[in-house]
């Protein structure tokens, strides 16, 4: 059973730091979620690095 992992990211629109939850079993995903502060759509890319740690890349491109 995989535990959810908290990750802090900065919104590419308003710059606010928001906390998201990641499921370690769901790597190599792209999804869009609205910023909790400014409601703009953020594109999230979740990948596993060479150490099998999750990395989140956020952008305003969708």
DRENSENU-413209 format. One record per residue: y negated, z negated, x negated of N, C-alpha, C, O in turn; residue in three letters. Coordinates in nm, 2 decimals. Each point is the difference from the previous one (the first is absolute). Layout:
- Y,Z,X,Y,Z,X,Y,Z,X,Y,Z,X,ALA
...
This chain:
- 0.12,0.00,-0.08,-0.12,0.00,0.08,-0.12,0.00,-0.09,-0.02,-0.08,-0.09,UNK
- -0.07,0.17,0.12,-0.13,0.01,-0.08,-0.11,-0.08,0.06,-0.01,0.00,0.13,UNK
- -0.06,-0.06,-0.21,-0.12,-0.08,0.05,-0.12,0.08,-0.01,-0.02,0.08,-0.09,UNK
- -0.07,-0.10,0.19,-0.13,0.07,0.00,-0.08,-0.05,-0.11,0.00,-0.12,-0.03,UNK
- -0.08,0.21,-0.03,-0.08,-0.03,-0.11,-0.15,0.02,0.04,-0.03,0.11,0.05,UNK
- -0.05,-0.21,-0.08,-0.15,0.02,0.03,-0.06,0.07,-0.12,0.03,-0.02,-0.11,UNK
- -0.13,0.11,0.15,-0.07,0.07,-0.10,-0.15,0.01,0.05,-0.02,0.03,0.11,UNK
- -0.07,-0.06,-0.20,-0.14,0.01,0.03,-0.05,0.14,-0.05,0.02,0.04,-0.11,UNK
- -0.09,0.03,0.20,-0.06,0.13,-0.03,-0.14,0.00,0.04,-0.05,-0.08,0.08,UNK
- -0.03,0.17,-0.14,-0.14,0.02,0.03,-0.01,0.13,0.09,0.05,0.10,-0.03,UNK
- -0.12,-0.11,0.14,-0.02,0.11,0.09,-0.09,0.10,-0.08,-0.10,-0.03,-0.05,UNK
- 0.15,0.16,0.05,-0.08,0.11,-0.07,-0.13,0.03,0.08,-0.08,0.07,-0.06,UNK
- 0.06,-0.12,0.18,-0.12,0.03,0.07,-0.10,-0.12,-0.01,-0.12,0.03,-0.05,UNK
- 0.16,-0.15,0.08,-0.10,-0.11,0.01,0.01,-0.09,-0.12,-0.08,-0.09,-0.02,UNK
- 0.19,0.10,-0.06,0.02,-0.08,-0.12,0.05,-0.14,0.03,0.03,-0.08,-0.10,UNK
- -0.01,0.04,0.22,0.06,-0.13,0.03,0.14,-0.01,-0.04,0.08,0.09,0.00,UNK
- -0.04,-0.21,-0.05,0.14,-0.03,-0.04,0.07,-0.04,0.13,-0.04,-0.09,0.07,UNK
- 0.15,0.16,-0.05,0.09,-0.03,0.11,0.14,-0.02,-0.05,0.04,0.05,-0.10,UNK
- 0.04,-0.14,0.17,0.14,-0.03,-0.03,0.09,0.08,0.08,-0.01,0.00,0.13,UNK
- 0.11,0.07,-0.19,0.10,0.07,0.07,0.13,-0.05,-0.03,0.02,-0.07,-0.11,UNK
- 0.08,0.09,0.19,0.14,-0.04,-0.03,0.08,0.12,-0.03,0.00,0.10,0.07,UNK
- 0.08,-0.11,-0.17,0.09,0.11,-0.05,0.14,-0.04,0.02,0.04,-0.11,-0.03,UNK
- 0.05,0.20,0.07,0.14,-0.02,0.00,0.06,0.07,-0.12,-0.01,0.12,-0.01,UNK
- 0.06,-0.20,-0.09,0.06,0.06,-0.12,0.11,0.11,0.02,0.02,0.08,-0.09,UNK
- 0.04,-0.08,0.21,0.10,0.10,0.02,-0.05,0.13,0.05,0.07,0.10,0.01,UNK
- -0.20,-0.10,0.01,-0.07,0.13,0.05,-0.09,0.06,-0.11,-0.12,0.00,0.02,UNK
- 0.18,0.04,-0.13,-0.09,0.06,-0.10,-0.01,0.15,0.02,0.07,0.06,0.08,UNK
- -0.16,0.00,-0.16,-0.03,0.14,0.01,-0.04,0.04,0.14,0.05,0.10,0.05,UNK
- -0.14,-0.17,0.01,-0.05,0.03,0.13,-0.15,0.03,0.00,-0.07,-0.05,-0.09,UNK
- 0.03,0.13,0.18,-0.14,0.02,0.03,-0.03,-0.03,0.14,0.08,0.04,0.09,UNK
- -0.18,-0.11,-0.06,-0.04,-0.03,0.14,-0.15,-0.03,0.01,-0.06,-0.02,-0.10,UNK
- 0.01,0.03,0.22,-0.14,-0.02,0.03,-0.02,-0.13,0.08,0.07,-0.01,0.10,UNK
- -0.16,-0.07,-0.14,-0.03,-0.12,0.08,-0.15,-0.02,0.00,-0.06,0.02,-0.10,UNK
- 0.01,-0.07,0.21,-0.15,-0.02,0.01,-0.04,-0.13,-0.08,0.08,-0.10,0.01,UNK
- -0.19,0.10,-0.07,-0.06,-0.11,-0.07,-0.02,-0.11,0.11,-0.05,0.03,0.10,UNK
- 0.08,-0.15,-0.14,-0.02,-0.12,0.10,-0.14,-0.03,0.01,-0.04,-0.07,0.09,UNK
- -0.05,0.11,-0.18,-0.14,-0.03,0.00,-0.08,0.11,0.06,-0.08,-0.02,0.10,UNK
- 0.09,0.14,-0.15,-0.09,0.11,0.04,0.07,0.11,0.09,-0.07,0.09,0.05,UNK
- 0.20,-0.11,-0.03,0.08,0.09,0.09,0.01,0.14,-0.04,0.05,0.09,0.08,UNK
- -0.08,-0.06,-0.21,0.02,0.14,-0.05,0.15,0.01,-0.04,0.06,-0.09,-0.04,UNK
- -0.01,0.22,0.05,0.14,0.02,-0.04,0.03,0.00,-0.15,-0.07,0.08,-0.07,UNK
- 0.16,-0.16,0.03,0.03,-0.01,-0.15,0.14,0.06,-0.02,0.09,-0.03,0.07,UNK
- -0.08,0.12,-0.17,0.13,0.06,-0.03,0.06,-0.09,-0.11,-0.05,-0.02,-0.10,UNK
- 0.17,-0.03,0.13,0.08,-0.09,-0.09,0.12,0.08,-0.05,0.07,0.07,0.07,UNK
- -0.05,-0.08,-0.20,0.12,0.05,-0.07,0.06,-0.11,-0.07,-0.06,-0.07,-0.08,UNK
- 0.19,0.04,0.12,0.07,-0.11,-0.06,0.11,0.06,-0.09,0.09,0.07,0.05,UNK
- -0.09,-0.11,-0.18,0.10,0.05,-0.09,0.05,-0.12,-0.09,-0.07,-0.10,-0.01,UNK
- 0.19,0.12,-0.04,0.05,-0.10,-0.09,-0.02,0.05,-0.15,0.02,0.12,-0.03,UNK
- -0.08,-0.20,-0.05,-0.02,0.04,-0.14,0.12,-0.01,-0.08,0.11,-0.03,0.05,UNK
- -0.12,0.05,-0.18,0.12,0.00,-0.09,0.07,-0.14,-0.01,0.11,-0.01,-0.05,UNK
- -0.18,-0.09,0.09,0.05,-0.14,0.00,0.05,-0.04,0.14,0.04,-0.11,0.02,UNK
- -0.03,0.21,0.07,0.04,-0.02,0.14,-0.09,-0.10,0.07,0.04,-0.06,0.10,UNK
- -0.17,0.06,-0.14,-0.10,-0.08,0.07,-0.07,0.10,0.10,-0.02,0.12,-0.04,UNK
- -0.02,-0.17,0.15,-0.07,0.09,0.10,-0.15,0.01,-0.05,-0.06,-0.09,-0.04,UNK
- 0.01,0.21,0.05,-0.14,0.04,-0.02,-0.05,0.07,0.12,0.07,0.08,0.06,UNK
- -0.19,-0.12,-0.02,-0.07,0.06,0.11,-0.12,0.08,-0.04,-0.08,-0.05,-0.08,UNK
- 0.07,0.18,0.12,-0.11,0.08,-0.03,-0.07,0.03,0.13,0.06,0.05,0.09,UNK
- -0.19,-0.08,-0.09,-0.07,0.02,0.13,-0.11,0.11,-0.03,-0.06,0.01,-0.10,UNK
- 0.04,0.06,0.21,-0.11,0.11,-0.01,-0.05,0.02,0.14,0.05,-0.04,0.10,UNK
- -0.17,0.11,-0.10,-0.06,0.04,0.12,0.05,0.14,0.05,-0.05,0.05,0.10,UNK
- 0.13,0.02,-0.18,0.06,0.13,0.03,0.12,-0.02,0.09,0.09,-0.07,-0.03,UNK
- -0.09,0.14,0.14,0.11,0.00,0.09,0.02,0.13,0.07,0.10,0.02,0.07,UNK
